[in-house]
Amino acid sequence: MSNQPKNLQVGKNVVIHADVRMGDNVTIGDNTVIYSGTEIGNEVEIGANCVLGIIPGGNQRMRKTGTDRAPLRIGNGTKIGHLVSIYSGTTLESYNFIGDHASIRENVRIGKETVIGRAALVELNTTIGDRCTIQTLVYVTGDTTIEDRVFIGPCVSMSNDKYMGAKNYSMKGPHIRTEAKIGNNASLLPDVTIGEKTIVGAGAVVTKDTENGVIVTGVPAKVLKEGNEAE
């Protein structure tokens, strides 16, 4: 560790590598590993058996992430549950909550006061805004943009590869605009845009862009209500 924080509480068998910077009043649970370069703010709580600041790996078939090995940055007041893995190059702003078993890949930015639910997966090159709720077992594919105050229900799935590896394609996940709500078990296909304040019904499969302020349901998803009716 490269500094001397005040009131640091460390559990059993914790490993803190060199060049980790840590704020005051941080709590770290048993068996957690924090890799070099990680930056942790004040009043952060980290559960047991976490791995933070992971350097991405892969093989020749996997695309490069473009990370310059920037550090993992965890903002003030953030709470991280047990068995969480977070990669280097990612930034968590202040007062987020990361549930048990969640995994957050490299080059992700998460805004303030956002909840990432239990066992949710957030893939690389994704941006999530302020005060979002990403519930249990959500899969946020790589290259996704989620704006502020979005709600995503349990077990929602997203994709970013239109041709499923059959030919070259510039990966592009969904773009979910401000205050949209996605019902549980919905599926969002690559490069779709969900409009502001739009509601996607449970189990819907969204194959094309939606307008603002509508309700869409079904397989494939179609407009159920429009405009002021949706509110």
C-alpha positions, -999 to +999 in steps of 0.1 A: +000+000+000+014+034-010-002+055+018-013+052+054-051+055+057-068+062+090-091+037+107-084+009+082-101-024+092-087-055+075-100-090+079-081-123+079-059-134+050-064-101+031-038-094+004-031-058-006-005-055-034+019-026-039+008+008-050-027+005-038-041+039-026-068+038+001-089+065+018-098+067+055-124+045+073-122+016+048-133-019+058-121-050+040-135-085+046-116-118+050-097-133+021-100-103-003-073-096-028-066-060-041-042-057-070-016-030-077-027+004-087-063+002-073-076+035-058-102+033-030-120+063-016-131+071+019-158+052+039-157+022+015-169-012+026-155-043+009-169-078+017-151-111+020-135-131-008-135-102-033-109-097-061-104-061-071-082-046-098-079-077-120-058-073-151-078-087-181-067-118-198-078-138-228-066-156-259-060-148-296-097-152-305-108-126-280-108-090-290-085-065-273-101-043-248-078-013-254-071-008-217-039+010-209-040-008-175-055+023-159-063+016-122-096+004-108-111+035-090-137+030-063-154+062-051-163+074-016-190+056+004-193+027-020-203-007-006-192-039-022-206-073-012-190-107-009-174-127-037-173-097-061-148-094-089-140-060-105-114-054-132-088-027-137-096+003-159-130+006-143-144+036-123-171+034-097-182+069-086-194+076-051-221+058-030-227+028-052-238-006-040-224-038-056-242-070-046-227-103-037-213-124-066-214-095-090-187-092-117-177-059-134-153-061-163-126-036-175-133-001-190-166+003-173-179+035-157-207+035-132-221+068-119-232+078-085-257+060-062-263+031-085-272-004-074-256-034-092-276-064-079-266-099-067-248-119-094-253-093-120-227-092-148-214-060-164-192-065-194-164-044-208-166-009-223-200-001-207-213+031-192-239+032-165-253+065-152-263+079-119-290+063-096-297+033-118-310+000-104-296-032-121-313-061-103-303-097-096-288-118-124-290-091-151-265-095-180-253-062-193-234-070-225-202-052-235-204-018-253-237-008-237-248+027-226-273+030-198-282+066-189-294+080-156-322+066-133-328+035-154-344+005-138-335-030-151-355-059-136-341-094-126-327-117-153-327-092-182-303-101-209-286-080-236-265-088-267-239-069-287-230-092-316-256-092-344-241-121-363-231-142-333-195-145-344-203-156-380-187-125-395-170-093-386-192-069-368-185-038-347-198-048-313-226-025-301-248-032-271-281-015-263-285+022-255-310+027-227-321+063-222-329+082-191-356+068-168-365+038-190-377+007-172-370-028-184-391-057-170-378-090-157-365-116-183-367-091-212-341-095-240-325-065-257-308-072-291-276-055-304-276-018-310-313-011-300-322+022-284-348+022-256-363+057-255-366+080-224-392+069-199-401+039-221-413+007-203-403-027-217-427-054-204-415-086-187-403-112-211-403-089-241-378-093-269-368-058-283-355-061-319-357-024-329-355+011-315-384+024-294-398+059-292-397+079-259-424+074-233-441+042-248-448+008-234-437-022-255-445-058-248-443-092-266-421-112-289-410-093-309-418-062-288-446-039-301-461-007-288-489-012-263-494+024-254-479+057-266-472+092-253-491+104-222-511+071-220-478+053-210-475+076-180 
